[in-house]
Structures are given as C-alpha cells and as structure tokens.
C-alpha cells in the first residue's frame, strides 16, 4: 500500500509555520558569535544554501555536518539503526544533449565520439536527495567546532562600505530603508546596545537596499506600504538574508523585532506554501550579493534578457536597420543553444568544418552578434566620454562648469544645495581604455562608479582626446595661476594694512596659552597668520576668528607656511621643526627655541617640507605630529610619517596618557596647557634628540 506524501514545499512550509508560532524559526532565535557554522557536506564539500540552509538549521545542532547514506558507507562509517534521513533539494538548470547537424546526424569529436553540449533548461527541474546528520553516523570523527579567525565586525563594516549604499545615521530610534531616496536610515552607532546589534540591523536594511529596481535583477521583490502582504514578504526576505549573512560572518545575532510580522508571514505561508521556498531562494541571492560587496563585487544594474527576447529584439532591429551584406563566406561562433536563432536569421551549417557561417550576401547586421572576437561591427559612441561623464556628474548633483577633468586624479566641486564655498562633491575620471570614473556627492550620500557607454577607443582617437585634454588642462592651469596671483595680492594687502602686531593677550592666543610670533590682528581683533613660500612671498592668509579659521579665497595654500624663529635668518644646518597649527607650533617654539614652520594642516606637511628644502637644503626636518586618535586612520600620525619618508625627515609623536586621550587631547599645545611648559620642554627635547639620532643611525647603515 502506498501513501501519498505531501510535496516537500508544503511540508517545509508547515514546519516553518509551527516554528514561527513557537518563536523558534532559525532567524527568530538568538545566536552567539561564532556559534553557527554554515551547514556542509564534509565528503563532497557542498555548503548548503537557500532552502537547505534554513531547513537543516531548524534543529540548531552544534555539529553542522550532513552526508548521504552512500557517502557514509564509502568512508567505512555506519548509519545508526532507526535513523531518519532529512530531505535536501537542488535545482537542475542544465542538460546535456548530443550535437546534431542539419542532416540529423550526431557531430563527432576528434575522439570519434558524439559531441555533447550543455544547454539551459527552459524550466529548471527540482531534484531531491536524503542526508543524515553526523550524530546519526557511527565512526565519524568528532566535530571540533568552528574557528572564527576573523573579526566579524570588521567584515560587516567592509560589506557596508563595499556596497556603496548611502547610509545616513540621522534617526533617533528607527532603522529603515527609504526606497524613494534609495538610502538606509539608522540611529548613530552609539545608540545601539552593542556593535553586533548595530551590524545585524545595518545588514538587514542593506538586504532591503539590494532589492531596489536599480539593482535587483528580477520581479520577485516588491516594496508595498507597511501592513501589506508585499511589505511582510519583503521583510521575510531581508530577515532570512541578514540572519544567513550574520551566521556566515560569525556575528552575534539577536534582532528580536519579528512580532509585528509573524502573523503576516504565517498567513502568507498558509495561503501559498511555496512562498517559503521563494523567500529562501531570494534570501540566498541577497546574502550572495552582500558577501560579494566585501570583495568589491558590485551588483549589476541592468535587467537580464533571455535568448528568446534577444532573438525577437534582433529580428525587430533587422527590420529597421540597413543591411550589411557579407562580402565573403564568414564563419560564426554560434553556441548550440542559439543555433535555431542563427539559422532563422540566415546562418548555414558547414558539415565539413563543423561550424556555422554567414554565406556571401547574408545580412551581418543581424548575424554580427556571433562574429568571432575582433570582427564585431561596433557602433560609435553617441557622445564623447567627457560629455557623457559631465552629464552623469550633473545628474548626480555635482556642479561642473564645462567638461570634467579626466586625468585620473580626484577633483572636488560644489553640489546642488550645498553650503556656500563648500566642495561637497568629488569625482575621478579616466580616459585609458574604456573611459570610466567615480562620482561622490557627500550631501546626498550618493557614491557610484561610471562607465562610458561607447566602445573602447582606438589608439588614434585616444591620442586626439588626450591632446585636447592636455590643451584644456593648460588653459585651466593658466586661469588658476592668475586667480592665485590675484588672491596673493589681496592677502599681501591685508597684511600691510593690518591694524598692528598681535598682542600676547589676543583672544585666540590667550585661549591657547601661547605668544604672538610674527602675527598681526585686523581691525576686528582677529588673528592674521601669513602663509609664505620659500622666497618669503605671501601666498595666502589664515584668519582666526571666534567662529573658526578661514583662508583667502582662491589662494594657493599648498606649500605655504609661517616660520616661527628667534632670528630673521635661521641657521641653514640646525633642525627645522614642522607642525600643523599655529598654537601647536608656538608651544613647540617656546619650549625648544628652535625654528618651527606652521603647515596649517596635515595634508600640507609634505608640500611645506619640500618648500623648506629649497630654503634650508642641509637642515634636518623634524615633523611634530598631532595624534588624531579619534579619527579614522589617524591622519595626523600617518601624514607626518608619509611626509618624513618623502623628504628623509624624522617624526616625533605626542605621548598621551589614556586619561589625556579621554579628555580629547591630541597635540603638543594640549600637553603644554595640561602639564605645563617645563614638562613640554623635557618631552620635546628628548623626543627630538632620539628622532634625529635614529635618523642618523639609518643613514650610517651600509646600503
């Protein structure tokens, strides 16, 4: 007597419904960091995914190994008596068939055997297998558990950064994905109980982000209003996907925000049991995309077309495009799965050479898609790459006058609705090979890559384009030089017409506890600090007001510095120290009595050092770094070392205690105010001697 067993998807849906009611579905339960190992078959190496991932994870077993009866027996192990197998499913997407020629005969290969070719099935076939858990197998080695040798939080951050998603931390207690604005909205990190909860939430919203129509390839995801079945269905997709991803990363997982959706999920599964199959498949795709972001793999932003659609499009194009007759018999690279399409468009089969071809006079407009590499008839780009890139920049909200500079360097520009004089947009453009670029709008959070739609440029076109770009760059450089000259004259006029030398009790100097060294004040009492080049010519002017620090608009700041020295002409052999801000430099000078150059910021350390080398070619240069310990990559330290490497200089770093760091101290002016001038003298003089001694030791080492 036979029993009619329920279909797999119906049994699976009923199991998940019961789990949901009890609150024990895999994505409902809390998981400790590293507790879950992706379920796998240790014999075949298969890592279970999608439906199998969820189905096998339901029981929450510590050992995550499964295998078939035959595999266990082949290893000399035995299935325990009374053990019940678990079903796993897989899709068969392809099928092998013998290649047949026009006469209906098999095409033989060099070995005399019929050639086989794999082709896609129009409808994938669902297959089943039965597996046993490791606890049901006698003789299998003991499970040693999972070794999570990476930092799950770092990997999660890499996924978020690699996705390119716009993530805005401007919410008080809500987290959501805005489909309209294509943005992920989150509370600040410090509002979450811990990092794991932050990343679990962020990955959940990133799962939604992947489903935007600009990125998702398919129509199985819809974003309906809250409370609708569409909304609950998409929540199920993202919830399973974020759980799968967290388990893959070894991340602690306890979202605990499912109650609002459980009833809707149960209703959806009761109405259509196959819904859980679709949700698991979709979640697996989402997980795959998210793990790909960590490796720099971007989602394709275009829809797939099947062969039938491509064929019908080809036929429509054939009707309206002028014919391009073949001048000779032209062989074609036609895959077996597309032979009927090629045949309908006029291709013929060469039985001797076992290849399809376009006969003389055949229309290559339609058959050109199968021409071998190097013979494709390519369309010319509809517009020049620079024009196309300019259009993309403007669509992204960047304000670009004329054509963009495509020289491979980063260029900053203003954006629509941005702050006055702020450059919140950035782009980089390349002309080599296929023109491409990068666009970022800090105001909107947009961050994207761009590629020209035209084909790869010829050597002649590339040479002409580079020549035109060079001419435009020369014109821009001349215009910029003229603007900088005008700004330098304005800065010089401000300096000459200043109210007088700054007194030591000037507001900013008094606040920082330093003296005036070659600075002036304007009529409002603001501090004026000139930025000069190696010849002493004023290039720019820094004005320090109660509201902040300003530089002369349009002036050249790169390489400009203010030298604090006891002598009008310092010794050309004694060390010259270089610091970022004026207050730090003044504290250092008061403690050491050595000449100190104010570079104004970390990015200007190296340009200033190279400028100082012109005036003091034999003087050792020592960079007095700021410790920007609260900033990513600590620019104060990293840029000081980079500058020292460029000019063969030395570096000393402030030795801050944990308590001082907790107070927000970062530089030697902070140490001056915190510990006093005498303590600063000791630390600096010892530090400078050690730094120079270390540098001299390196120079004495034989090369």
SEMARTOR-38766 format. One record per residue (C-alpha): x, y, z. Coordinates in steps of 0.1 Angstrom, whole numbers, plus 5000, padded with zeros to 4 digits. Layout:
REM residues N
     x     y     z
     X     Y     Z
...
//
This chain:
REM residues 703
     x     y     z
  5000  5000  5000
  5014  5034  4990
  5008  5066  5008
  5006  5100  4991
  5033  5121  5007
  5029  5158  5008
  5051  5178  4984
  5084  5190  5000
  5075  5227  4999
  5042  5220  5017
  5059  5200  5045
  5086  5226  5048
  5060  5255  5050
  5041  5237  5077
  5073  5231  5097
  5082  5268  5094
  5047  5279  5104
  5049  5258  5136
  5084  5273  5143
  5071  5308  5138
  5042  5302  5162
  5067  5290  5188
  5092  5317  5180
  5119  5291  5171
  5124  5297  5134
  5162  5300  5128
  5161  5337  5122
  5139  5343  5153
  5163  5326  5177
  5194  5344  5193
  5228  5331  5182
  5261  5337  5199
  5291  5349  5179
  5307  5320  5161
  5281  5296  5174
  5268  5288  5139
  5288  5271  5112
  5274  5271  5076
  5259  5236  5071
  5280  5215  5048
  5287  5180  5034
  5323  5171  5045
  5326  5145  5017
  5315  5164  4987
  5325  5198  5001
  5289  5211  4994
  5279  5241  5016
  5241  5240  5018
  5223  5272  5008
  5189  5287  5004
  5161  5263  5013
  5185  5236  5026
  5203  5262  5048
  5171  5271  5066
  5156  5236  5066
  5187  5219  5081
  5193  5248  5106
  5159  5244  5122
  5171  5219  5148
  5200  5241  5159
  5225  5213  5163
  5261  5221  5173
  5276  5197  5147
  5269  5211  5112
  5279  5180  5090
  5255  5161  5068
  5260  5134  5042
  5242  5108  5022
  5239  5071  5031
  5263  5061  5002
  5289  5087  5013
  5289  5075  5049
  5293  5038  5038
  5321  5047  5014
  5341  5061  5043
  5335  5030  5064
  5310  5046  5087
  5276  5032  5096
  5242  5049  5099
  5227  5042  5133
  5197  5019  5133
  5163  5037  5133
  5179  5070  5120
  5156  5091  5098
  5170  5109  5068
  5164  5146  5061
  5155  5157  5026
  5176  5183  5007
  5166  5198  4974
  5186  5211  4945
  5177  5225  4911
  5189  5210  4878
  5194  5240  4855
  5212  5224  4825
  5210  5192  4805
  5235  5176  4781
  5225  5167  4746
  5243  5152  4716
  5251  5179  4690
  5231  5172  4658
  5240  5186  4623
  5215  5197  4596
  5211  5161  4584
  5201  5149  4619
  5233  5131  4624
  5255  5133  4655
  5285  5156  4652
  5316  5135  4661
  5346  5149  4680
  5382  5142  4674
  5380  5110  4696
  5352  5097  4673
  5326  5100  4700
  5294  5122  4696
  5300  5158  4708
  5279  5168  4738
  5268  5203  4746
  5252  5216  4778
  5223  5239  4774
  5199  5257  4798
  5166  5241  4806
  5136  5264  4800
  5122  5252  4833
  5147  5240  4860
  5139  5206  4874
  5136  5202  4912
  5156  5172  4924
  5157  5156  4959
  5183  5138  4980
  5184  5124  5015
  5211  5132  5041
  5219  5121  5076
  5233  5142  5104
  5267  5135  5119
  5251  5124  5152
  5233  5096  5133
  5266  5082  5119
  5288  5058  5138
  5326  5061  5133
  5326  5097  5121
  5354  5118  5137
  5344  5142  5164
  5334  5177  5154
  5359  5203  5166
  5337  5233  5161
  5342  5264  5141
  5374  5286  5143
  5364  5322  5136
  5398  5337  5129
  5385  5370  5116
  5367  5399  5133
  5330  5397  5124
  5325  5434  5130
  5354  5444  5106
  5339  5421  5079
  5305  5436  5084
  5319  5471  5081
  5337  5460  5049
  5304  5448  5035
  5286  5481  5042
  5315  5501  5028
  5319  5479  4998
  5282  5480  4989
  5284  5517  4981
  5250  5521  4998
  5241  5556  5011
  5238  5551  5049
  5227  5581  5069
  5228  5580  5108
  5201  5606  5115
  5174  5586  5133
  5166  5586  5170
  5152  5551  5174
  5142  5539  5139
  5160  5519  5112
  5146  5516  5077
  5154  5517  5040
  5139  5545  5020
  5130  5532  4986
  5122  5567  4973
  5155  5582  4983
  5175  5550  4980
  5190  5555  5014
  5195  5534  5045
  5184  5554  5076
  5199  5544  5110
  5204  5558  5145
  5241  5567  5154
  5262  5536  5163
  5265  5546  5199
  5227  5544  5203
  5228  5506  5198
  5233  5483  5228
  5265  5469  5212
  5282  5466  5178
  5266  5433  5170
  5231  5447  5172
  5242  5477  5150
  5256  5454  5123
  5227  5430  5124
  5203  5459  5119
  5225  5475  5092
  5228  5442  5073
  5190  5438  5075
  5185  5472  5059
  5212  5465  5034
  5192  5434  5024
  5163  5457  5015
  5187  5481  4997
  5197  5453  4973
  5161  5450  4962
  5158  5484  4946
  5148  5483  4910
  5181  5499  4900
  5200  5469  4913
  5178  5438  4917
  5176  5416  4886
  5141  5401  4887
  5105  5409  4896
  5101  5386  4927
  5106  5415  4952
  5080  5443  4957
  5081  5471  4983
  5045  5477  4994
  5032  5501  5022
  5036  5490  5058
  5009  5465  5068
  5005  5449  5033
  5015  5414  5023
  5041  5428  5000
  5057  5446  5029
  5057  5415  5051
  5070  5394  5022
  5100  5417  5017
  5106  5418  5055
  5108  5380  5054
  5133  5381  5025
  5156  5406  5044
  5152  5389  5077
  5163  5355  5065
  5191  5371  5044
  5205  5391  5073
  5204  5360  5095
  5222  5339  5068
  5248  5366  5064
  5254  5371  5101
  5258  5333  5105
  5283  5332  5077
  5303  5360  5093
  5302  5345  5128
  5283  5376  5140
  5262  5376  5172
  5226  5377  5161
  5195  5387  5182
  5173  5410  5162
  5142  5403  5183
  5120  5425  5161
  5097  5399  5144
  5064  5401  5164
  5049  5427  5141
  5054  5404  5110
  5049  5369  5124
  5011  5368  5117
  5016  5382  5082
  5043  5356  5075
  5020  5328  5087
  4991  5340  5066
  5013  5342  5035
  5027  5306  5040
  4992  5292  5047
  4979  5309  5015
  5008  5298  4994
  5032  5272  5009
  5057  5277  4981
  5063  5313  4995
  5089  5299  5019
  5108  5284  4990
  5109  5317  4972
  5119  5336  5003
  5148  5312  5010
  5160  5315  4974
  5157  5353  4974
  5175  5355  5008
  5203  5333  4994
  5207  5357  4965
  5207  5387  4988
  5233  5370  5010
  5255  5363  4980
  5254  5399  4969
  5262  5412  5004
  5292  5388  5008
  5303  5399  4974
  5304  5436  4985
  5333  5426  5009
  5353  5415  4978
  5345  5446  4958
  5319  5429  4936
  5291  5453  4926
  5255  5444  4918
  5247  5447  4881
  5222  5475  4875
  5206  5460  4844
  5179  5435  4836
  5187  5401  4821
  5171  5391  4788
  5166  5355  4778
  5176  5342  4744
  5140  5344  4731
  5138  5381  4740
  5172  5387  4725
  5162  5369  4693
  5129  5389  4689
  5148  5421  4695
  5173  5411  4669
  5145  5405  4645
  5130  5439  4651
  5163  5456  4647
  5168  5436  4614
  5136  5452  4601
  5146  5488  4607
  5185  5487  4603
  5201  5489  4569
  5216  5456  4558
  5253  5450  4559
  5259  5421  4534
  5288  5397  4540
  5314  5401  4512
  5325  5365  4517
  5317  5333  4535
  5321  5343  4572
  5323  5317  4599
  5303  5324  4631
  5307  5314  4667
  5272  5301  4674
  5265  5282  4707
  5244  5251  4703
  5216  5267  4724
  5213  5296  4699
  5216  5276  4666
  5179  5279  4658
  5180  5317  4662
  5211  5319  4639
  5195  5296  4614
  5163  5317  4612
  5185  5348  4605
  5202  5331  4576
  5232  5312  4590
  5242  5280  4573
  5259  5248  4587
  5293  5237  4572
  5292  5199  4576
  5329  5195  4568
  5342  5222  4591
  5315  5216  4616
  5307  5252  4620
  5280  5277  4613
  5287  5305  4588
  5271  5335  4571
  5271  5329  4533
  5282  5356  4509
  5255  5383  4507
  5239  5374  4541
  5230  5403  4564
  5257  5408  4591
  5235  5433  4608
  5216  5405  4625
  5243  5378  4624
  5271  5401  4637
  5264  5391  4673
  5281  5358  4665
  5311  5371  4647
  5344  5358  4664
  5363  5383  4686
  5379  5411  4666
  5352  5411  4639
  5323  5427  4657
  5308  5456  4639
  5308  5481  4667
  5287  5512  4670
  5304  5545  4676
  5297  5563  4709
  5268  5587  4706
  5287  5613  4726
  5323  5619  4737
  5332  5603  4770
  5339  5637  4786
  5304  5649  4776
  5288  5617  4789
  5307  5619  4822
  5297  5656  4825
  5261  5646  4821
  5265  5618  4847
  5281  5643  4872
  5253  5668  4867
  5226  5641  4872
  5244  5632  4905
  5240  5668  4916
  5276  5679  4911
  5282  5715  4898
  5307  5712  4869
  5314  5740  4846
  5322  5729  4811
  5338  5695  4807
  5352  5675  4836
  5390  5669  4840
  5396  5632  4832
  5432  5628  4844
  5428  5601  4869
  5430  5625  4899
  5404  5634  4925
  5387  5667  4919
  5364  5684  4944
  5334  5706  4933
  5303  5722  4948
  5270  5704  4947
  5234  5715  4943
  5220  5728  4975
  5254  5727  4992
  5269  5751  5017
  5284  5783  5005
  5321  5778  4993
  5319  5741  5003
  5331  5714  4979
  5309  5685  4989
  5312  5667  4956
  5341  5647  4942
  5349  5628  4910
  5377  5610  4893
  5377  5603  4855
  5399  5581  4834
  5403  5581  4796
  5425  5550  4792
  5409  5520  4775
  5372  5522  4782
  5366  5556  4798
  5353  5553  4834
  5351  5572  4866
  5339  5576  4902
  5313  5601  4915
  5305  5611  4951
  5280  5636  4965
  5286  5640  5002
  5254  5659  5007
  5231  5633  4993
  5253  5603  5002
  5255  5592  4966
  5286  5572  4958
  5288  5554  4924
  5310  5542  4896
  5305  5552  4860
  5315  5537  4826
  5312  5552  4792
  5285  5535  4770
  5307  5539  4740
  5332  5512  4730
  5369  5511  4736
  5387  5540  4720
  5412  5534  4691
  5448  5545  4696
  5442  5574  4672
  5411  5586  4690
  5428  5582  4723
  5458  5603  4712
  5435  5630  4699
  5414  5631  4730
  5445  5632  4753
  5459  5661  4732
  5426  5680  4735
  5425  5673  4772
  5461  5685  4777
  5453  5718  4759
  5423  5723  4781
  5443  5715  4812
  5470  5740  4802
  5443  5767  4799
  5428  5758  4833
  5463  5758  4849
  5469  5793  4835
  5435  5805  4847
  5441  5790  4882
  5476  5807  4883
  5461  5841  4875
  5434  5836  4902
  5461  5826  4928
  5481  5857  4919
  5451  5879  4925
  5444  5862  4958
  5481  5866  4969
  5479  5903  4962
  5447  5906  4983
  5465  5886  5012
  5495  5909  5010
  5473  5940  5011
  5455  5927  5042
  5489  5921  5058
  5503  5955  5050
  5470  5973  5061
  5466  5952  5093
  5459  5971  5125
  5492  5961  5140
  5512  5932  5156
  5491  5908  5176
  5495  5913  5214
  5500  5882  5236
  5466  5888  5252
  5448  5885  5218
  5417  5863  5223
  5429  5832  5205
  5465  5834  5217
  5453  5838  5253
  5429  5808  5249
  5458  5786  5237
  5483  5799  5262
  5509  5810  5236
  5526  5841  5225
  5525  5861  5192
  5553  5852  5169
  5551  5873  5137
  5513  5875  5137
  5491  5905  5133
  5454  5915  5140
  5429  5931  5118
  5405  5959  5127
  5382  5934  5144
  5409  5919  5165
  5411  5886  5145
  5444  5869  5143
  5462  5871  5110
  5489  5845  5101
  5506  5848  5067
  5514  5818  5046
  5546  5823  5026
  5566  5803  5000
  5604  5796  5004
  5612  5831  4990
  5592  5849  5016
  5563  5859  4993
  5529  5858  5009
  5507  5832  4991
  5477  5831  5014
  5464  5844  5048
  5448  5825  5076
  5424  5845  5096
  5413  5831  5130
  5380  5845  5143
  5359  5834  5173
  5338  5814  5148
  5367  5795  5132
  5396  5795  5108
  5395  5810  5072
  5419  5811  5043
  5420  5837  5015
  5395  5825  4988
  5412  5813  4956
  5447  5815  4971
  5474  5787  4968
  5476  5771  5003
  5497  5741  4991
  5533  5746  5003
  5525  5779  5022
  5539  5781  5057
  5546  5806  5085
  5580  5803  5101
  5584  5810  5138
  5621  5818  5145
  5641  5838  5170
  5663  5850  5141
  5654  5866  5108
  5677  5841  5091
  5679  5808  5109
  5709  5786  5106
  5709  5765  5075
  5721  5734  5094
  5701  5734  5126
  5669  5713  5127
  5637  5729  5114
  5606  5716  5130
  5572  5714  5112
  5538  5713  5130
  5502  5716  5118
  5485  5745  5136
  5499  5778  5148
  5491  5772  5186
  5510  5738  5185
  5539  5754  5166
  5541  5783  5191
  5541  5759  5221
  5569  5739  5204
  5590  5770  5197
  5586  5784  5232
  5597  5750  5246
  5627  5744  5223
  5637  5778  5209
  5641  5761  5175
  5626  5774  5142
  5591  5759  5137
  5571  5760  5105
  5533  5762  5106
  5519  5740  5079
  5483  5748  5087
  5470  5711  5083
  5482  5675  5080
  5478  5674  5042
  5501  5704  5038
  5530  5688  5058
  5548  5673  5028
  5544  5703  5004
  5557  5726  5032
  5587  5703  5038
  5596  5703  5001
  5593  5741  5001
  5616  5744  5032
  5642  5722  5015
  5646  5749  4989
  5655  5775  5017
  5673  5751  5040
  5687  5722  5019
  5711  5710  5046
  5688  5714  5076
  5673  5682  5091
  5635  5683  5091
  5616  5670  5121
  5578  5666  5119
  5560  5672  5152
  5528  5651  5146
  5493  5655  5160
  5477  5624  5174
  5443  5623  5158
  5433  5592  5178
  5396  5598  5174
  5397  5599  5136
  5398  5570  5112
  5434  5561  5101
  5448  5589  5124
  5457  5614  5097
  5480  5634  5120
  5503  5605  5125
  5501  5588  5091
  5506  5620  5071
  5535  5631  5092
  5553  5598  5086
  5544  5600  5049
  5559  5634  5047
  5591  5624  5065
  5595  5595  5041
  5592  5619  5012
  5620  5643  5024
  5641  5619  5045
  5629  5636  5077
  5622  5624  5113
  5589  5622  5133
  5580  5626  5169
  5546  5618  5183
  5529  5632  5214
  5529  5606  5243
  5494  5610  5256
  5481  5590  5285
  5448  5572  5283
  5433  5598  5306
  5445  5626  5284
  5431  5609  5253
  5398  5606  5271
  5398  5643  5277
  5402  5648  5239
  5439  5659  5240
  5457  5654  5206
  5487  5677  5202
  5516  5694  5219
  5497  5726  5226
  5472  5704  5246
  5502  5689  5265
  5515  5725  5271
  5482  5735  5287
  5477  5702  5306
  5512  5696  5320
  5530  5730  5318
  5558  5744  5297
  5586  5726  5316
  5571  5692  5311
  5567  5700  5274
  5604  5711  5272
  5616  5677  5286
  5594  5656  5263
  5602  5676  5231
  5639  5679  5236
  5643  5642  5244
  5620  5633  5215
  5638  5655  5190
  5672  5641  5201
  5660  5605  5198
  5643  5611  5164
  5675  5627  5149
  5697  5600  5164
  5675  5573  5149
  5676  5591  5115
  5714  5594  5116
  5717  5557  5126
  5697  5548  5095
  5719  5569  5073
  5751  5551  5087
  5738  5516  5079
  5756  5503  5047
  5733  5500  5017
//
